[in-house]
Structures are given as structure tokens and as C-alpha cells.
Amino acid sequence: MTGSATPEPRLRRSVAATVVGNFVEYFDWLAYGLFAPLFAAQFFPAADPVTSLLGAFAVFAAGMLFRPLGGVLFGRLADRRGRRPALLLSIALMAAGSTLIGIAPTYEQIGVFAALLLLLARAAQGLSSGGEWPAAVTYLMEMAAENRKCFYGGLFSMTASAGAFLAALLGGGLSDLLGPAAMTEWGWRVPFLLGGVFGVVLLLARNRLAETAVFEREVRPRPARGSFRKVLVEYRRQVLLVVLFVAGLTTVIGTWSTVVPAIGHRIAPPGTMFWAVVVVNLISMATMPFLGRLADRVGERRFLTAVTLVFLVAGPFAYLGMTPDLAVLTAAYGSGVLYMGCVTAVMPKMLAAVFPPEVRGLGIGLPHGLTTAILGGLTPSVATYLDGRGLSGWYIAGVMATVLLGWLAAVVAVRRPAAAPPGSSAPAPRRREPAGLAG
């Protein structure tokens, strides 16, 4: 894949091996949020279930703090050594972290070391997720033709929904099959062990990936590739725009991937929230590729503006109006998932265009990892704390304000792209190229 269009069968295999990493990440992410109420007391025993849950979410947040380090390490690796090595190492860490959660002893067995092992596993997953998405975005956008970039972004959304779908389906099925007692005792371990298996299979598939033509042609010859100075000094405006844009999506992901399912578990009969998540993600899987194609046709700015305006109205109503009814929970959860999927469809194209190829991995990975660590990690704990004090309205107002700010940053990035410093290879308007050469 260095000088001609990528053969279609190889392109399909490369796309599949790249976007499926998003499936594994979201499977692990949602599995933690869905099953945390079941295993929290085994690692953080307390008289009050909310206190135990806060402990589990605190580990979730601590693990997220490793995302910026992952974004830096894997982003720099992607720029210095290639997109392929970053993709291989990230999925290996992801599999290791998931497996460790699945086999970790409980507090009753080894005391406080149980919580430390859980934290270690989340740290590995945090490093992995901090580098996985930016590396995958960079790889895929450098392969995609200009008129299919949002479609490929839609595949990211589809695989994220597939991961959430399988995690929820597994949770609902295990709940019905095993019952509450067995689920609390050992059933919650199954999805994490399965996540480890998924990671190993994907690692084998990615081992056959070829490097992108853009890296071989435009990045490898440059001695300053992966430069911190270039990112933080010459592209500081772009870094700020990425932080703001990612912040809007991250608060929604943190809320609708962990907080909304936790609330559903608390207010609804056992297993109900699992099935709401199953239905929503099944619909999302079927629609996201088509929405990605729509974004390619109408333009990412118009598409993002439309879905943001709808969500600013529907999101607060859905979050504050949750009841134990399955249909209501499905609509509430679905409002956030649809928004997340639509933004994810256009975000890869927008972020990849912000930085030139020689700092693209680090340029995306650093601000993306930092923002998701701070907001994504703290969101579940902040929401749980405020909800317990009757301040849910203030919380969701803050989420919507962040969404609006992120949309404004995205509009600025699209309408007023930053000028590249002299001598850089920042993206510029170019003729359409065959798949495998567009970057």
C-alpha cells in the first residue's frame, strides 16, 4: 500500500480490522458501566450500595486519567514508527486489561489489593483507549477517499453500537439465565473474559495490516514527525479546537454510556435496562452507515448542526424524564446514542483534517486523550453525586452547555480552517484520489 490504489479486498480487510477495535473498546466500556452495580460491592464493600458504586466509578475515572498518556505514547508511536504498530500495541493492552478484570479476586479474598488490581486493569484499558481511537482514525482517514470519509466514520459508530449491543445482550441474557444471585457472585465476569478473547482475535487480524500510503510517502521521510513542539506551539489553535469539540461528545458518552444505564438499573425491574440498550444499539447498528453516507452528501458541518440542535432539545427531556417503563428507558437511552453515533461519524474526518500527516497521530491523541480523561472519567461520579442530592437538572444543563460549545468549535474548525505553518504538509483542497491514497 505504498504507491497505488489499495486492492478492494485488502481495503475491506483493513477497514474491518481497524474499526472493530472500536467494537472491543465500547464493549469493555459499556460492560463496566452496565455491570458495575453488580460487582461494586465485591471490590468496595459498604452498607450503602451508592457508596460502593461510587467506588467502582472512581476506579473508572482513575483509569480514564491514563488516556492522555496513551494518547501521547500511541500518537507519537503512530507518527514516528507507523500507524500499524500503534494499532497492534493498543489492542494488546486492551485485551490484557479486560482479562484482568475478569479474573480479579474480590475484597473478601485479598482485601484492598482487589481494588488495586481493578485499578491496574483500568489503567491498561485507559492507556489502550487513549491511543486506540486516534490511531484508528488516522489510519482509516488516510485510506478513505474524500467522498467516503464520513461513511467510514459511520462504521466507527456502527461498531461502537455493536460493542454496546453485545454487552447489553450478554447482560440481559445472563440475568435471565443465571438470576440476580449468580450474576452478582460470578456472572459479571463473563463479558470481561469475552472482551479479552475479542482482543486476542483482533490482534491476530491486525498483524496482517499494511502501513498507509500517506505515512510511507509523506511522514516517514520527515525527521520532525511526531514533534511535541510542532503540536503544542505551531498548532496550539487546532489543539484547543479539538479539546472543545471532543469535550461536547465526551460528556454525552460518559452520561449515556454509564450514568443512564445505572439509573435505569436502579429504577427499573432487573434486566429491563439491558434490553433497552439492546434495542437502541440494534437500531443504531442498522442506521449509522447510512447516516455516514448522508453526512458525506450534505457536508459534515450541516449534518453536525442539525443533530446538535435536535439533541439540545431532546437530551434534557430524555434524561430527566426517565421512568421504569421499557419504552421510556429505550427512548431516553436512544436519544444520547443517536447523537453520539452521528457525531462520531463526522468527527474522524474533521479531526484528521486539523493536523498535517507528520503530527496527525499525536495531534489527535494528545487533546483527545486529555479531554476524555478529565470529562469522561469524572462524568459518572459527578452525575451520581448530584443525582443523589436532587441536582440532576443542573447536571444535564452543564452537559448541554458543553455540547453547544463543542459544536461551535467544530463549526469554527470547518468554516475557518487554520492556516498551516510554512513548510508544513497540512491538508489542502485536493482532487479525489482512489481509496488507499486519499489522506
N, C-alpha and C positions, 0 to 999 in steps of 0.2 A: 504494500500500500504506500508506495513512495513516488510514483510518477504517473500513474494512470488511474482512470476511474476504477473504483473498487468493484469487482465482480459481485453481482446481486446476491448470490447465495452466501458469500463471505460477509457482505454487508449485513444481511439479515441475521447471521450468527453473531456478528459483532454487536449489533444493536441489542439483541436479546441478552447476551452475556453482560452488557453494560446496564441496561435498565432493570434487570432482575435484582441487581444489588439494592435498588430502592425497595423492591418487594421484601427482601430479607430485613432491611433496616426498619421498615414500617411494621412488619410482623413482630419484630422484637420490641419496638417502641410501644405499639398498642397492647401487646401481650403484657407488658409491665403495667400499663395503666389499667387494663381490664382485670388482671389477676392480683394486683396489689392489695385490694381489700381482703383477698383470701389468704395471702401469705404474710401480710404485715405483722400480725401478732406473733408469728413464729420467729421473727427476727427482732421485733421491738415489742415485747410483751408489756401490756399496760391494761389498767382497769377500763379505760375509755377507748373504744375502737377508733375514734377520731384521732386520738393521740398516737396510736400505733400506725395509722395511715399517714399521719404527718411525718413519722419517722421514715416510712418507706419512700414517701415523696421527697424527703430531704436527701436520701441517697440518690434518688433520681436526679435531683438538682445538682448534687455534688458530681455525679458522673458527667452531667452536661458541661460542667466547668472545664472538662478536659477537651471539649470540642475546639476551642481556639487553638490549643496546642496541636490537635490533629489537623486542623485546617492549615496551620503553618508548616508542619512537618510534611504532610502529604502534598500540600500545594507546591512547596518548594521541590519535593521529590518529583512531582509531575513536570515541573518546569526544567529541572536540572537533568534528570535521568530519563524522563518519558512518562506519558500518561499510563502506559501499561503497568509498570512496576508499582505505581501508586494504587491502581485498581486491585492488584493482586494482594498487596500487603493489607489494605483496608479490609477486605473481605475475610482475610485470615484472622485478624483481630476480632472482627465481629462474631465469627463463629466461636472463637475461644471464650469471649465474654458471655455469650448466650449459654454455652455448655456449662460454664462455671456456676451460673445462677441455677441451672437445672440440677446440679449435683451438690450444691452448697448445704452443709449441715445447718441445723437450726440453733437458736439460742439455747434451747433445752439441752442440746448435745454438746456444744462447745462454748457456750456463753457469748461474751461480747465479740469473740472472733467471728461469729456467724455474720454479724453486721459488717465487719471488716472485709470478709470475703465477698459479700454482696457489693460493697463499695468498690473493691478491686475489679469485679466483673463489670460494674457500670463504668469504671474508668476506662477499661479496654473498649467497651462499646462507645464511650464518648470520643475517644481518640479515633476510632474507626469511622463513626458517623461524621465527625468533623472533617475528615478527609475524603470519605466515600462520595458524597454528593458533588462537591466541587470537581473532583477528578472525573467523575462520570459525566457531568455536564460538559466539562472541557473536551473530553474525548468525543462525546456524541455530537456536540455542536461543530466540531472540526470535521466531522464526517458528513454532516447533513447538507443537502442542497438548500439554498436560501429559501425556496418556497415550501420546504418541509420541516423547518426548524421547530415551529410550534407543534406540528404533528408529532415529532419525536418528543417534545416536551409533554404532550398529551400522553405519550406512552409512559413517561415517568409517573404521571398522575394515575394512570391505569394500574401500574404495578404497585404503587403505594396503596391504592384501594384494594388490590388483590391481597397484599400482605395483611391489611386490616380485616378484610373479609375472612381470610382463612383463620386468623387469630380469634375472631369473634365466633366463627362457625365451630371452631375447635372448643372454645369456651362453652358455647351453648350445648353442643353435643356431649361434652364431658359432664356438664352439670346435670343434664337429663339422665345420662348413663350411670354416673357414679353417685350422685346425690351430694348434698352440702358437706357432710362429714368427710367423705373421701376426697372431695375437691380441696377442702382446707388442709387435710393431712398430707396428701401427696399428688393429687390430680393437677394442681397448679404447676408442677414441674414439667409436665409433658410438652407444652409449647416451647419452653426454653431449650429442652433437649432436641426438639424437632428443628428449632432455629439453628442449632449447631450443625445438624445434618445438612440443612439447606446451604449453609455457608461453605461446607466442605465441597458439596456438589458444584456450587458456583465457582469456587476456587479452581477446580479442575477445568471447568468450561473457560474461564478467563485465561488460563495458561496458554490457550491457543490464539489469543488476540494478537493482532499485528499492531504496530505503532501507527499513529495517524500520520498522514502525508504532511499536514501542516507542521507538526513537530519536527519531522525529518528535514523539511525544506526550509522552514523559517525560524525554528527555535534552536535546534541543535548546533548550528554554526555560530550562534551568538554567545560570546563569553560572559555577558552580563545577564543571562537568563536566570530567572528566579531571584532577582535582586530585591532585597528589602528596601533599599534606598529608593529605587525606582518606583516601587509601590507606594511607600509612605510619603515621599516628597513630591515626585513628579505627578503622581496620580492620586493625591490626597482628596481631591474633589470627588473623584469616582468612588473612592473608598467610603466617603460619607454618604453618597447616594445609595450604595449597596447596603450600608448599615440601616438606613431608614427604610428602604424597600423591604429588606429581609425582616425587619422588626415587625412590620404590619402582618406578614404571613406567620411569623413565629408565634406571636401572641395567640393567633387563632388556632394554630396547630396545638400549642400547649393546652389551650382551653378545650377544644373539641376532641382531642385525642386522649386526654386523661381526665379532665375535670368533668366534662359532660357524662362520659361513661360512669364515673364514680358516683355522680349524683343519681344517675339512672339506677345503678345498683342499690343505692340507699333507699330510694323512694318506691321502687317497683318490686314486684314479686321476683324471686330468684330466677335467673335465666332470661328475664324479659329484655334487659338491655343488650345482652349478647345478640338476640335475634334482631333487635333494631339495627345494630351495627352490621349484621349480616345483610339485611335487606338494602340498606343505604349503599354499602360498598359494592354489592352486586350491581346496582343501578349505575354507580359511578364507573365501574369497570367497563360497562357496555357503552357509556356515553363519552368518556374522556377523549378517546382518539378522534371522534367526530368533532368535539369542541375544539381540539387542537387544529384540525383542518379549517374550522371556521375562523379561528384566530389568524391562521396564515392568509386567509382570504380578505378579512376586513381590516387586518392590522392589529398588532398587539396593543397599541395604545387605546384604540376604540374598544377593543374587547375587554381590556382590563378596567376601563372606566365604567362600562355597562355592568359588569359583575360586581364591582365595588359598590356602586350606588344601590344595587339590589340588596347586597349583604348589609349595608349600613342600616337599612330599614328592617330586614328580616332577622338579622342576627340577634339584636337585643330582645326582640319579641320572642324568638325561639328559646333563648337561654333562660329568660325569666319566667316563661310560661310552661315549663316542663311539669308534667303530671305523670302518674304511674301508668297511664294508658299507653299501649304499644304504639298506636298510630301517632300520638303526640310526641313520644320519645323518638320515633323514626323521623318525624318532620324536624324536630329540634336538632338532632344529630346531623341529619341530611343537609340542613342549611349551611353548616360550617364545612362539611366535607365537600359540598359542591363548590363553595368559594375556594377552599384550599386547592382543589383539583384544577380549577380554571386558572388561578394564579400560577400554580406550578407548571402549567402548560406553556405560559409565556415567559416565565422567569428565566429559564436556561438561555433562551435567545437574547434576552435583554442583558443579562449579566455577562455572557460571553462577548458581547459587543462592546462592553465598557472598557476592557483591558486588551492590549495587544498580546499576541500569542506568547511572547517570551516571558511574560509575567502573569499570564491568564490564570494558571492554577493557583498561585499564591495570592493574586489579586482578588479572586473569588473566595478562596478558602479562608483567608485571614478575617475579613469583616463578616463573612457568613458564619464562621465558627464562633467568633466573639459574640455576635448578636444572638445567635441561637442559644449559646451557653447562658447568657445573662437572663434573657427573657424566657426562653423555652424551659430552662431549669427551674426558675423561680415561679413561673406561672401557676403550676398546680398547688404549690404551698400557699402562695398569696391568695389564690381563689378559695382554697379550703378554709383558710383563716378568716377571710372577710365573710364568706358564706355563713360560717358559724356565729358571726356577730350581726347578721342581718344586713350586711352591706353589699349584697350581690349586685344591686343596681349601680353602685359606684364602680364596682369592679368591671362590669361589662361596658360601662361608659368609657373607662380607660382603654379597654381593648379596642373599641370602635375609634377612639381618637388616634390610636397607634395605626390602625388600618388606614385611616384617612391620610395621615402623614406619610405612610409608605406609598400610597397611591400618588400623592403629589411628587414625591421623589422620583417615582417611575416615570411620570409624565415629563418631568424636567430632563431626565436621562434620555428619553426618546426624542423630545422636541428640540432640545439643545444639547446634543452630544458634545462632550468635552473635546477640545482640540488636542491632538497628540503632540507631545513634545517633539522638537526637531530630531529627525533621525530615527524616530520610533516606527514600529510597524503596526500602529493601531488600525483597527478595521476601517476601511473606507468603502464607499459605494463601488460595487464591482459587478461584472457580468455574472450571470448564473453559470455555475460550474456543475459538472457531474457529481453525483453522490460520491463522497470519499475524498473530494478535493476542496469543497467549499469550506471555508473557515471563518 
